[in-house]
Amino acid sequence: AVENGQVKHEIKVVVGMPWRRTKDFKTQVTGVRINPRWTAPLSIKMQDILPKVQEDTNYLVEKGIEVIRGYGDNAVTLDPYSIDWQNMTRSEMSGLRLVQTSGDHNALGRVRILMPNKYDIYFHDTNHPEFFERGQRTYSSGCIRLSEPDNIAQFVMNGTKDWSKADLEAIKATFKETDVKIDKPFP
């Protein structure tokens, strides 16, 4: 993390696997999401989650993943045990949202940096901190996992009115997904 040409934080990260490389792009950091929920993209639903559910029907429940069809008032949470996962097609899967609840079990961990982009790539916490101790750290599906997400969140929030380090911990304790926007987005 660089501010006014000076390195403020230097941390270990985990980036995309060779076959799911982290993309290069430019965007603006607009804030922090605390206690994020994670919605699996179609590629991960098909390549990673579906084979695990086909092998073990309890997988989604154990991972805190809800199966949702539709959006807004039309959204319906489905019983994962009522779905024919063995014969699931890509088209059928694209009509389902697999949403992981907030918490320490969540693939995004407890902190995600808000930085809108067409790739849905973000800086975020992780539920697999053991990867930071490895020499090779290419284990994500494209996002950048942070070894010190709270420090980076504080860096992002620096200078935002009515914000303190205690706010981060207080919001984390609620386990409620909360977006905190910064006063001045930056590249």
N, C-alpha and C positions, 0 to 999 in steps of 0.2 A: 504494500500500500504506500503510495507516494503522495506527499503533500508539499506544494511549493518547491518541487525539485528535490526534496529530501525523503529518503526511505523512512517511513514511520513504523512499518511492520513488515517482517519477512517471515513467512511460515511455509510449512510443507503442505502440498496439495496432492490430490489424486485426480487424474484426468482420464479421458476416454480410452477404452481399450483400442488396440490397433484397428480392429474392424468396426469400431464405433468412435472414431476419433473426435476430439473436441474441435469444433469449428472455429475459424477465425471470423470475428465480426466486431462492429463498433456499436455501442449503445450508450444510454445514459443510466446511471444508478439513480433510482428514484426513492429508495427507502429500504425497509427491512420487513419481512414477514416472520412473525414469531409464532411458534407452534403450527408450522404449515401442515396442511393435508397434501397428499401427493396423488395426482391422477396419472396413472400409467399411460404412456403413449401407445398407439397401436403396435408399433414394432416390438416394444417390450412385452406387451400383452401376448402377442403371438409367439415370440421367440423364447421368452423367459418364463412368463407366468403360466401360460396354457400347459406346457409340458409338465410343470410341477403340479398343477391342479389335476391333470389326467393321471398322474402317478399317485397323488394323495388328495382326496377330496376335502380334507381338513385344512389344506394349505392356506386358503384365503382367510378363514376364520383365525387361524394361528397367527397370521401376519397382520390382522386388523384391517383387512381389505373388504370394503363393501362393494356389492355389485349393484349398479344403478342404471336404469333405463330411462332416458328422457332428461329434460331440464326444467328448472323452475317449478311451477305448480304442477306440471305434468310428470315430474320425476317420481319414479317408483323404485324403492329398494327391494331387490329380489333376494329370495332365499338361494344361496349358492348351491345348496344340495338339490335344488329342483331343476338345475340346468344340465343339459346333456353335453358335458365338456368333451367327452370322447369324440363326438361328431361335430364339434364347433368349427364353423367356417370363418374365414377372414371377414366376410361380409357381416355375419352375425356378431362377431366380436366387435366390429367397428360400431355397432349399435349399443354396446354396453360400455359404461364407464366403470373402471376399477379404481376405487378411491381409498387410499390408506388413511386411517384416522391419525390425528395428531398424537405425538408422544415420543418417547425415547426409541420405540420400535420402528418409527417412521424412517423410510429411506432417506428423507431430507433432513433427518435429525430435528432439532428444535429451532433452527434459524436458517432463513433463506434470504439472500440479498435480492431485492427487486430490481431487475434490469431487463425490461421488455425486449424481446428479440424473436425473430421468426423461427429460430431453432429450438426454443424452449430450453435453452442452456442457462444455468444459473450457478452462482457461487452458493454453496450451502454446507451445513453441518452434515453429519453422517451417523448411521447406526453401526458402522464398521470402522472404528478408530484404529484397529490393529493394522490396517493397510498403510498408515503413515510411517510405520517402523520399517517398512520394506524399502530396499534400494530402488526397485522398479515400482512405480506407483501409477500404472495404467489399468485401473479396475472399474472405472465408471462407464456409464452408457453415453457419456458426452459432457455431462456437467462437471464442474470443478468443485470437489469436496475440500473443505477447509479444516485444517488441524486445529485452528483457534477461531472458531466461528464467532464467539462472543466478542473477542478483540476486534475482529473485522466489523461486526455490527456496530460496536462503539465508535470505530473510526468513521463509518458511514454516517452515524447519527451525530457526530461531533459538530457543534455549532447550531444544532436544531434547538429551537426554543423549547423550554419546558421538558427537557429530556435529561435523564441521569442514568447512571449505570444501574441503580436500584430499580428503575422502570423495567429494564430488560428482565431482571429476575422476577419481578412482580407479575409481569405478563406471562412469563414462562409457567409460573405456578398455577395459572388459570387453566392451562391446557387448551385454551380457546385460540383458534387461528385469528391473528391480529396483524393488520398491516399498519405500519407507522411510516408515513411519508416524510421525507426530509425537506427542509426549507429551500435548498438550492441543489437540484440535481447536478451531477457531474459526469464526465465521460469515463 
